[in-house]
Amino acid sequence: EDEFLGDFSQSAKKIKSFEGHIRIGGFSSIMRSQVLPALSPLLNNNPEVKLTFISSEIRHLPALFLQGKIDYLILNYKWSKENIVSEELGTERNVLVQKKGYSGPEIYLDHDEHDPSTMKYLKMAEKNFYKIKRRYLDEIYGLVDGVKLEIGRAIIPYHLVKNIKELEIINPDKELKIPIILHYHQRSYYTQLQKEIIALLKSFFKENL
């Protein structure tokens, strides 16, 4: 409806632009760093496009999608469900990071007690997860700040720390690779705005992740 009315009102002006509402949700390590810059040209050039941008814990996101609060859902796994399209945007490479010269205790920073990243990494590195100490800092940028302040070490995506000179990667050959999957409702018709959103996300992630 928004697209049709936009086209109708612009016909006299001979100007083509997008109208509609982008409702998109994903996890914290990719929303600010990848999704927002991917969509910024579209948003900057089309002031009539509305935006709802939600960064949340992965376990909460599918419910938001089913409730209609978001139309584009980004998870770190493929959600196999009828009438939902899944497309892989890329792979997040998670590494173990500490402040340069850190000599404190072996404490690991996580989002919360449900965050499995540290456990998966240590299992891959053949270390005993159950003997470690953990601290919780809610979201990925809290983890980055915590590492900078020497509160502990953390498993953080490489694309977020590669340009932070005060941090160092421990065992750079050990990477926990996690897929990034875009989900949206299957439709018989996609608006030009929907097509543009999907194309921008796929292109940006391919070039920058």
C-alpha positions in Angstrom: 0.0 0.0 0.0 2.8 2.4 0.9 4.6 1.6 -2.3 1.5 2.1 -4.5 0.6 5.4 -2.8 4.2 6.6 -3.1 4.3 5.8 -6.8 1.0 7.4 -7.4 1.9 10.6 -5.6 5.3 10.8 -7.3 3.9 10.3 -10.9 3.4 14.0 -11.4 6.9 14.8 -10.0 8.7 12.1 -12.2 10.7 11.2 -9.1 11.2 7.6 -8.0 11.9 6.9 -4.3 11.0 4.3 -1.7 8.3 4.4 0.9 7.4 1.9 3.6 8.6 0.5 6.9 11.7 -1.4 7.6 11.3 -3.6 10.7 14.5 -5.5 11.3 15.9 -7.4 14.3 19.1 -9.3 15.0 21.8 -9.9 17.5 24.1 -7.1 18.9 27.4 -8.0 17.1 26.0 -7.4 13.6 23.2 -4.9 14.0 25.2 -1.7 14.6 28.3 -2.8 12.8 26.8 -4.3 9.7 23.0 -3.9 9.3 22.8 -0.1 10.1 25.6 0.9 7.6 24.2 -1.5 5.0 20.8 0.3 5.1 22.0 3.8 5.7 22.2 4.8 2.0 18.6 3.7 1.5 17.5 5.6 4.6 19.5 8.7 3.8 18.1 9.0 0.3 14.5 8.1 1.2 13.2 10.2 4.1 9.7 8.6 3.8 11.0 5.2 4.8 10.3 4.4 8.4 12.7 2.2 10.5 12.2 0.0 13.5 15.7 -1.4 14.5 15.8 -4.0 17.3 19.0 -5.5 18.8 18.2 -8.4 21.1 19.4 -11.7 22.5 19.1 -14.4 19.9 16.6 -16.5 21.9 14.1 -13.6 22.0 14.2 -12.7 18.3 12.0 -15.5 16.7 9.1 -14.5 19.0 9.4 -10.9 17.8 9.2 -12.1 14.2 6.2 -14.3 14.8 4.4 -11.4 16.6 5.0 -9.1 13.6 7.2 -6.7 15.4 10.0 -7.4 12.9 9.8 -8.4 9.2 13.5 -9.2 8.7 15.1 -11.5 11.2 18.8 -12.2 11.5 19.9 -15.3 13.5 23.1 -17.3 13.9 21.4 -20.4 12.7 18.9 -21.4 10.0 15.4 -21.4 11.3 13.5 -24.0 9.3 9.9 -23.0 9.3 7.1 -23.1 6.7 6.7 -20.0 4.6 9.9 -18.4 5.8 12.8 -17.8 3.4 16.4 -18.2 4.8 19.4 -16.7 3.1 23.0 -16.8 4.4 24.6 -13.4 4.6 28.1 -14.5 5.7 30.1 -16.0 8.6 31.1 -14.4 11.8 34.6 -15.3 12.9 34.8 -15.3 16.7 38.2 -15.0 18.5 39.5 -14.9 22.0 40.6 -11.4 22.9 42.3 -9.7 25.8 43.9 -6.3 26.6 47.5 -6.2 25.4 49.7 -7.3 28.3 46.8 -8.6 30.4 48.1 -10.7 33.2 45.0 -11.0 35.4 43.0 -14.2 36.2 41.3 -16.4 33.6 37.9 -14.7 33.7 35.7 -14.7 30.7 33.1 -12.1 29.8 29.7 -13.1 28.4 26.3 -11.5 27.5 24.5 -13.5 30.2 24.4 -17.0 31.8 22.7 -18.4 28.6 25.4 -17.2 26.2 27.0 -20.3 24.7 29.9 -18.6 22.8 32.6 -19.1 25.4 31.6 -22.7 26.0 31.6 -23.5 22.3 35.0 -21.8 21.8 36.7 -23.5 24.8 35.2 -26.9 23.7 36.7 -26.3 20.3 40.1 -25.3 21.9 39.9 -28.4 24.1 39.7 -26.5 27.4 37.6 -27.2 30.4 34.7 -24.8 30.4 33.3 -25.8 33.8 36.3 -24.6 35.7 36.3 -21.0 34.4 34.9 -17.9 36.0 32.4 -15.7 34.1 31.2 -12.1 34.3 28.2 -10.8 32.4 28.0 -7.5 30.6 24.8 -7.8 28.6 25.8 -7.1 25.0 28.7 -7.2 22.7 29.9 -3.6 23.1 29.9 -4.2 26.9 32.2 -7.1 26.3 34.6 -5.0 24.2 34.7 -2.3 26.9 35.2 -4.9 29.6 38.2 -6.3 27.8 39.6 -2.9 27.3 39.2 -2.3 31.1 40.9 -5.6 31.9 37.8 -7.0 33.6 38.5 -10.3 31.7 38.9 -11.9 28.4 36.1 -12.5 25.9 35.1 -14.3 22.7 34.4 -11.5 20.2 33.8 -11.4 16.5 37.0 -10.5 14.6 35.3 -7.7 12.6 34.6 -5.8 15.8 38.2 -5.9 17.2 40.5 -6.0 14.2 41.1 -2.3 14.3 41.3 -1.8 18.1 45.1 -1.5 18.6 44.9 -1.9 22.4 43.5 -5.4 22.2 45.2 -8.6 21.1 44.0 -11.9 19.8 45.0 -15.1 21.7 45.6 -18.0 19.4 44.5 -16.3 16.2 44.4 -19.7 14.4 41.5 -20.7 16.7 38.2 -19.2 15.4 34.7 -20.1 16.3 32.8 -19.6 13.0 29.1 -18.8 13.2 26.7 -18.4 10.2 24.6 -15.2 9.8 21.2 -16.1 8.4 18.6 -13.6 7.1 15.0 -14.7 7.4 11.8 -13.1 6.0 8.3 -14.2 5.1 7.8 -15.9 1.8 5.6 -13.9 -0.5 4.1 -14.2 -4.0 5.0 -10.5 -4.5 7.8 -8.5 -3.0 7.8 -4.7 -3.1 10.7 -2.7 -4.5 11.6 -1.7 -1.0 11.7 -5.3 0.2 13.9 -6.3 -2.8 16.2 -3.3 -2.1 16.6 -4.2 1.6 17.6 -7.8 0.9 20.0 -6.8 -1.9 21.7 -4.2 0.3 22.2 -6.6 3.2 23.6 -9.3 1.0 26.0 -7.0 -0.8 27.2 -5.2 2.4 27.8 -8.4 4.3 29.7 -10.0 1.4 32.0 -7.0 1.1 32.6 -6.1 4.8 32.3 -9.2 7.0 
